[in-house]
Amino acid sequence: MKKIRQNCIVPSAAFSVPKKLIRQYEYFPERVPKMGDLMFGMVSQLGFHTTLESTSARMHMIHGRTRAVFVFGNRYAPDHYEGLVPEKAGDTVDLIARSGVVGQMKCQNERISAPTKLRMLGYVCDSDGRVVNTRDHVLINPRKVERKAPGARVILCIGTSMNSGKSYAAAACCYALSSVGKMVRAAKVTGTASLKDILLMEDCGAQHIADFSYFGFPSTYMLEREDLMRIFHAVDMKYGNNSRNYLVLEFADGIFQRETAMLLQEPEVRSRIHKLVFCAADAAGVVGGLKILKDSFDLTPCAISGLCSSSPLALREITQFTDVPVLKSMERDFRKIYELIR
């Protein structure tokens, strides 16, 4: 096996893997990659992504011939790429997320450039020669699996699609709740690995944060229902046991997206929602989203938020169709936000 230098970039998609395991790599030409496998690779052609987010949340510039660790995974991102773990062995893969997730790009948004190409040098291996996989390393293991008393009040932020303003709405909820003296925990349950969203929630007052990468998943795209529920349940049992506290959750992408829809269909998930915040970019998204939420999931949000909440004209249009109040994610008066989600 060949050595990996100590200061090599380890991406945030490998957040759950102990650094001591990332020391050497071996090339297995016939091995078909699995979700979570750690790969040691080299940039062969720069494309859309020119930075790599490390486990410390630092953004590293990458260049041609930059060597780093990457993680095989899937991605669903309407504004960027859809990518999947390759179904056969190969020497070239695509960087499909700046958190270091790699795979085979299936389609891309035409507004962005082609993905950065990587040459596979080998798989990261432990001292016994076994391929290191993120899914073998879980950071959250709740002591209890059942709750007998009422749990924390769950504030769930969902939206129409990627970049509809969900993370800022969740952060605004954390800010408002912590500002009035409430204990807040926060987590992103689905999506593609990226520390910036949960760190934003921490910056806004969440005492504890987590996401699916804490369970060894570089992304949740194409996970089975059982895995999704295991993540949700573990986060809830770890951070949502005190009825005096609040647990702010975000589901990535939109309500049409596979994993988000799966979770919203689950009675266990719906029964834990104290307040639901729905995010959209514009009035049409709000009106259509409210209908889908009611018709498909029997859910009604306590507030509308997202990008539309920053536009007076969008708000004027929204008020013509619904009386659901608006949570402005850029609101400076935390009391106004708190009154909507208390």
ABEGO torsion letter per residue (X at the ends): XBBBBAABBBBAAAAABBAAABABBBBBAABBBBBGBBBBBBBABBBABABBBBAAGBBBBBBBGBBBBBBBBBBBBAABBBBBBBABBBABBBBABAAGBBBBBABBBAABBBBBBBBBAEBBBBAAGBBBBAAABBABBBABABBABBBBBBBBBBBABBGAGAAAAAAAAAAAAAAAGBBBBBBBABEBBBAAAAAAAAAAGBABBBBAAAAGBABABGBBAAAAAAAAAAAAAAAAABAABBBBBBBBEBAABAAAAAAAABAAAAAABABBBBBBABAAAAAAAAAAAAAAAGBBBABBBEAAAABAAAAAAAAAABABBBBBAABABAAAAAAAAX
